Amino acid sequence: MKEIHLGPILTENRRKVGITQEDLARFLGVSKAAVSKWETGSAYPDILMLPRLASFFNITIDQLMGYRPQLTPEEIRQIYMDLAKEFTVLPFRKALEHCREYIREYSSCYPLLFQMGTLFINHISLSPSSDETRDLIKEALELFRKVKASGKEPDLINGSTQMEAYCLLLLDRPAEVLDLLSEDLTIAGPLEPLVASAWKMKGNLTEAKRVLQIGIYRDMLSLIHQLLPYISLCPEDPAALEESCCRLQKLSEIFCLDKLHPGTLLSCYITMAQSMLQSGKKKEALEMLDAYTRLASGNIYPLKLHGDEYFHLLDDWFEKAFIMGDYPPRNERTIRRSVTQALAENPFFFSLKEDPRFQKMVHKLKEKEEEM
C-alpha cells in the first residue's frame, strides 16, 4: 500500500524554490523545528496547514502528500495478481481485508474498483459460508454499480453493467437483470469492418488486419458463450442438444480452442456433459468429462489470453482486455482447485459418483492439483 510521503516531497519542493527551513517556517508562522520534524517524518503539519503549504509550492494537496488517486494499468494488473495470490496463501478474510484496503485508498480509481469487484467474484468459492458468499457478491455488486455510475470509459461502463447482471443472477434476482439489460436487443452490425476499411484507405494494412482479428476473436468467443446457455436449455430436445453440441465442437476445432483458449473449452465440456446427463445420455456425458479431464490435466497452465499463428496481432488488445476485466486471471492454485471442484463437487454429476470411470477422472484431477 502507498504511504504518505510528505517529508521528502516537502524537502524537494523547498529546495526547488531555494529557501531554508527557517524561511518556510517564518512564512507559515511556525518554528523551524516544526518544519524539520515534518521533513524527517517524525511529525505532520496540522490539517489546516496543508492548503497553505500546497499553495506556497503551487502543487495540489495530493501531490504534497505523495498520494495518487489514480493508478496506471500496469499498477492495477500487479495489484490484482498480488491479491489473487494472497487468496491462496492467506486466510480468506485476511486476503479480503487487503482488497478492501485498496478500495478505501483508491476509492475514485474506477478501473481498480472494477478489478476488485471481479477479484471478489473470482474467489467466492473460497468463502467459508454461504452467507459470506452472498455478502461478498453484494459487495462486488455495489462496486460495479459505483463504477458504472461514476466511471467515464465506455468499455469500463459496459463491463460493469455485464458484471452487475452476473452478480444479480448469482443472487437469484433475474427480474432485475431483465430490467437492467432489457429484452429489446438492438440489432447492430459490428464496427470492425468500418474501422478496418478506414485503416486500409490510409494505407495501414497491418492495423486493418489487427482490427479485424479483434472482431473475429471477440465474436468467436461471443458465439461460444451464447451456445453454452442454449445447450443448457436443450436437454428435453435431444435433436437440438445433439446438433448444438456438434456445432460447438466443430467451432472449437476450427479455432483450435484447446490451445487458443483452453479455459473456455473446459466450460464447454462441463456444460455439454451436464446437459447430456440430464437428457439421459450417460455414455456421451462421460465422454465429455473424459475430454475435460484430459485437457485440464494437460499442459495448459498458466491460463492467460494469447493468440496463435492466425491471431498474431493481438498482444496489445489482450493487455487492454485484462485491464477491462475481460479475462482477469486468478492464481493458478485457485484455478486448479476450481477445475477439480467443477467435476468432483458439481451437483449435476452426483449420480456418477459411484462410476469407476468418473472416480478415475476425479482422482486424476486431484493428483494434478496436489502437484502445485
C-alpha positions in Angstrom: 0.0 0.0 0.0 1.1 3.6 -0.7 2.2 5.6 2.4 2.2 9.4 3.0 5.5 10.8 1.6 5.0 14.4 2.7 8.5 14.7 4.3 10.7 14.1 1.2 8.2 15.9 -1.1 8.3 19.0 1.2 12.2 18.9 1.2 12.3 18.6 -2.5 10.0 21.4 -3.2 11.6 23.7 -0.6 15.0 23.2 -2.3 13.5 23.8 -5.7 12.4 27.3 -4.7 15.7 27.9 -2.9 14.5 28.6 0.6 15.6 27.3 4.0 13.6 25.6 6.7 13.7 28.8 8.6 12.3 30.8 5.6 9.4 28.4 5.3 8.8 28.4 9.0 8.7 32.2 9.0 6.1 32.2 6.1 3.9 29.7 7.8 4.2 31.2 11.3 5.7 28.1 12.9 9.0 27.2 14.4 12.0 25.9 12.3 11.9 22.7 14.5 8.4 22.0 13.3 9.4 22.2 9.7 12.4 20.0 10.4 10.1 17.4 12.0 7.7 17.5 9.0 10.6 16.8 6.6 12.0 13.9 8.7 8.6 12.4 9.1 8.6 12.5 12.9 5.6 14.7 12.9 3.0 16.0 10.4 1.6 19.5 10.0 -1.9 20.4 11.1 -4.5 19.6 8.5 -5.4 23.3 8.2 -1.8 23.9 7.2 -1.9 21.7 4.1 -3.7 24.1 1.8 -1.2 26.8 2.6 1.8 24.5 2.0 0.4 23.3 -1.3 -0.4 26.8 -2.4 3.0 28.1 -1.5 4.7 25.4 -3.7 2.0 25.7 -6.4 1.1 22.0 -6.2 -2.0 20.1 -5.1 -2.6 18.6 -1.6 -2.5 15.1 -3.2 0.9 15.9 -4.7 2.2 17.4 -1.4 1.3 14.2 0.4 2.5 11.9 -2.4 -1.0 10.5 -2.9 -2.2 9.5 -6.4 -5.9 8.8 -6.6 -5.4 7.0 -10.0 -3.2 4.0 -10.8 -1.7 3.0 -14.1 -3.0 -0.1 -15.9 0.3 -1.8 -15.1 0.0 -1.0 -11.4 -3.6 -2.3 -11.4 -2.5 -5.5 -13.0 0.2 -6.1 -10.4 -2.1 -5.3 -7.5 -4.6 -7.8 -8.9 -2.1 -10.5 -9.3 -0.6 -10.0 -5.9 -4.0 -10.1 -4.2 -5.1 -13.1 -6.2 -2.0 -14.9 -4.9 -2.9 -13.9 -1.3 -6.2 -15.8 -1.6 -4.1 -19.0 -1.9 -1.6 -18.4 0.9 -3.5 -16.3 3.5 -6.8 -16.9 5.4 -9.7 -15.9 3.3 -10.9 -13.0 5.5 -7.3 -11.5 5.7 -6.9 -11.6 2.0 -10.3 -10.0 1.6 -9.4 -7.2 4.0 -6.3 -6.4 2.0 -8.5 -5.9 -1.0 -10.7 -3.6 1.0 -7.7 -1.5 2.0 -7.0 -0.8 -1.7 -10.7 0.0 -2.3 -10.6 2.5 0.6 -7.3 4.1 -0.6 -8.2 4.4 -4.2 -12.0 4.9 -4.0 -12.1 7.1 -7.1 -9.8 4.8 -9.3 -12.7 3.1 -11.1 -10.6 0.6 -13.2 -9.1 -0.6 -9.9 -12.6 -0.8 -8.3 -13.8 -2.9 -11.3 -10.9 -5.3 -10.8 -11.6 -5.6 -7.1 -15.2 -6.5 -7.8 -14.0 -9.1 -10.3 -11.5 -10.4 -7.9 -14.2 -10.9 -5.3 -16.4 -12.8 -7.8 -13.5 -15.0 -9.0 -12.8 -16.1 -5.4 -16.3 -16.6 -3.9 -15.8 -20.3 -4.0 -13.2 -19.9 -1.2 -15.8 -18.2 1.1 -16.2 -20.0 4.4 -20.0 -19.9 4.4 -23.0 -19.3 2.1 -23.9 -16.2 4.0 -20.5 -14.7 3.5 -20.6 -15.7 -0.2 -23.8 -13.7 -0.7 -22.4 -10.8 1.3 -19.3 -10.8 -0.9 -21.4 -10.9 -4.1 -23.4 -7.9 -2.8 -20.2 -6.0 -2.1 -19.0 -6.7 -5.6 -22.3 -5.6 -7.0 -22.1 -2.3 -5.3 -18.5 -1.8 -6.7 -19.7 -2.4 -10.2 -22.7 -0.1 -9.7 -20.3 2.6 -8.4 -18.0 2.2 -11.5 -21.0 2.3 -13.8 -22.4 5.5 -12.2 -19.1 7.4 -12.0 -16.7 5.9 -14.5 -16.1 7.6 -17.8 -14.6 5.0 -20.2 -17.4 3.3 -22.3 -15.7 -0.1 -22.1 -15.5 0.1 -18.3 -19.1 1.1 -18.0 -20.2 -1.7 -20.3 -18.1 -4.2 -18.4 -19.6 -3.0 -15.1 -23.1 -3.4 -16.5 -22.4 -7.0 -17.5 -20.8 -7.8 -14.1 -23.7 -6.2 -12.4 -26.1 -8.5 -14.2 -23.9 -11.5 -13.4 -24.0 -10.6 -9.7 -27.7 -10.3 -9.8 -28.0 -13.8 -11.3 -25.8 -15.2 -8.6 -28.1 -13.6 -6.1 -31.2 -15.1 -7.7 -32.6 -11.8 -8.9 -33.5 -12.4 -12.5 -36.2 -9.7 -12.8 -33.5 -7.1 -12.0 -31.3 -8.5 -14.7 -34.1 -8.1 -17.3 -34.7 -4.5 -16.1 -31.0 -3.8 -16.3 -30.3 -5.2 -19.8 -33.8 -5.1 -21.3 -35.2 -7.7 -23.6 -35.1 -5.2 -26.5 -31.9 -6.5 -28.1 -30.8 -3.9 -30.6 -29.6 -5.4 -33.9 -26.4 -3.6 -35.0 -23.6 -4.6 -37.2 -20.0 -4.8 -35.9 -17.9 -1.7 -36.2 -14.6 -3.5 -37.0 -15.2 -3.7 -40.8 -15.7 0.1 -41.0 -12.7 0.8 -38.9 -10.6 -1.7 -40.9 -11.7 0.0 -44.1 -10.6 3.4 -42.8 -7.2 2.0 -41.9 -6.9 0.4 -45.4 -7.8 3.7 -47.0 -4.9 5.3 -45.0 -2.6 2.6 -46.3 -2.1 0.8 -43.0 -2.9 -2.8 -43.8 -1.4 -4.2 -40.6 -3.7 -2.1 -38.5 -6.7 -3.0 -40.7 -5.9 -6.7 -40.1 -5.4 -6.2 -36.4 -8.8 -4.6 -36.0 -10.5 -7.4 -37.9 -8.6 -10.1 -35.9 -10.0 -8.4 -32.8 -13.5 -8.6 -34.2 -13.2 -12.3 -35.3 -11.7 -13.3 -32.0 -14.3 -11.5 -29.9 -17.2 -12.7 -32.0 -15.9 -16.3 -31.9 -15.9 -16.2 -28.1 -19.3 -14.4 -28.1 -20.8 -17.2 -30.3 -19.5 -19.9 -27.9 -20.7 -18.0 -24.9 -24.2 -17.9 -26.4 -24.2 -21.5 -27.5 -23.4 -22.7 -23.9 -26.6 -21.4 -22.3 -28.6 -22.5 -25.3 -27.2 -26.0 -24.8 -28.3 -25.8 -21.2 -31.9 -25.3 -22.4 -31.9 -28.3 -24.7 -31.9 -31.5 -22.5 -35.6 -32.0 -23.3 -35.0 -31.7 -27.0 -32.4 -34.5 -27.9 -32.1 -33.5 -31.5 -31.4 -29.8 -30.7 -29.0 -30.9 -28.0 -27.0 -33.2 -30.3 -26.9 -30.6 -33.1 -25.9 -27.8 -30.8 -23.1 -29.8 -29.2 -21.9 -30.9 -32.6 -21.7 -27.3 -33.9 -19.9 -26.2 -30.7 -17.3 -28.9 -31.0 -16.7 -28.1 -34.7 -16.3 -24.4 -33.8 -13.8 -25.3 -31.1 -11.9 -27.5 -33.5 -11.8 -24.8 -36.3 -10.4 -22.2 -34.0 -8.1 -24.6 -32.1 -9.8 -23.7 -28.8 -7.8 -26.3 -26.8 -4.7 -24.2 -27.4 -6.1 -20.8 -28.0 -8.5 -20.6 -25.1 -8.5 -23.8 -23.1 -10.3 -22.2 -20.1 -13.4 -21.6 -22.4 -13.2 -25.1 -23.8 -13.2 -26.6 -20.2 -16.5 -24.7 -19.7 -17.8 -26.1 -22.9 -17.1 -29.7 -21.9 -18.8 -29.2 -18.5 -21.9 -27.6 -20.0 -22.3 -30.3 -22.6 -21.8 -33.1 -20.1 -24.4 -31.6 -17.7 -27.0 -31.3 -20.5 -26.3 -34.8 -21.9 -26.6 -36.3 -18.4 -29.9 -34.5 -17.9 -31.0 -35.9 -21.3 -30.2 -39.5 -20.2 -27.1 -39.7 -22.3 -24.7 -41.1 -19.6 -22.2 -42.5 -22.1 -21.9 -39.3 -24.0 -21.7 -37.3 -20.8 -18.8 -39.4 -19.6 -17.0 -38.9 -22.9 -17.3 -35.1 -22.5 -16.0 -35.4 -18.9 -13.1 -37.6 -20.1 -12.2 -34.9 -22.6 -12.5 -32.3 -19.8 -10.1 -34.3 -17.6 -7.5 -34.8 -20.4 -7.5 -31.1 -21.2 -7.5 -30.0 -17.5 -4.6 -32.3 -16.6 -2.6 -31.3 -19.7 0.0 -28.5 -20.2 -2.5 -25.6 -20.3 -1.3 -23.5 -17.3 -1.0 -20.7 -16.7 -4.3 -19.8 -18.3 -3.9 -16.4 -20.0 -5.1 -14.7 -23.1 -2.9 -15.2 -26.1 -3.0 -15.5 -29.8 -1.7 -18.1 -32.3 -0.5 -18.2 -35.8 -3.8 -17.0 -37.0 -4.5 -14.3 -34.3 -0.9 -12.9 -34.3 -1.6 -9.2 -34.0 -3.5 -9.0 -30.7 -0.9 -8.6 -27.9 -1.8 -5.0 -27.2 -5.5 -5.8 -27.3 -5.1 -8.7 -24.8 -3.4 -6.3 -22.4 -6.3 -4.0 -22.6 -8.7 -6.9 -22.2 -7.1 -7.7 -18.9 -7.4 -4.2 -17.6 -11.1 -4.0 -18.7 -11.7 -7.3 -16.9 -12.4 -9.4 -19.9 -10.1 -12.1 -18.6 -8.7 -11.2 -15.2 -6.5 -14.1 -14.0 -6.8 -16.0 -10.8 -3.8 -17.6 -9.1 -3.0 -20.9 -10.7 -3.6 -22.8 -7.5 -7.1 -21.4 -7.2 -7.8 -22.2 -10.9 -6.7 -25.8 -10.5 -8.9 -26.1 -7.4 -11.9 -24.8 -9.2 -11.3 -27.1 -12.1 -11.4 -30.1 -9.8 -14.5 -28.7 -8.0 -16.3 -28.3 -11.3 -16.2 -32.1 -11.7 -16.0 -33.5 -8.2 -18.4 -31.2 -6.4 -20.8 -30.4 -9.2 -24.4 -31.4 -8.2 -25.1 -32.3 -11.8 -22.7 -35.2 -11.5 -23.6 -36.6 -8.2 -25.3 -39.6 -9.9 -21.9 -40.5 -11.3 -20.0 -40.7 -8.0 -20.0 -44.5 -7.9 -19.0 -44.9 -11.5 -15.4 -46.2 -11.7 -14.6 -44.1 -14.8 -15.8 -40.9 -13.1 -13.9 -41.7 -10.0 -10.7 -42.2 -12.0 -11.2 -38.7 -13.6 -11.7 -37.1 -10.2 -8.6 -38.8 -8.8 -6.5 -37.7 -11.8 -7.5 -34.0 -11.3 -6.8 -34.1 -7.6 -3.4 -35.6 -8.3 -2.7 -32.7 -10.7 -3.9 -30.2 -8.1 -1.6 -31.6 -5.4 1.4 -31.2 -7.7 1.2 -27.5 -7.3 
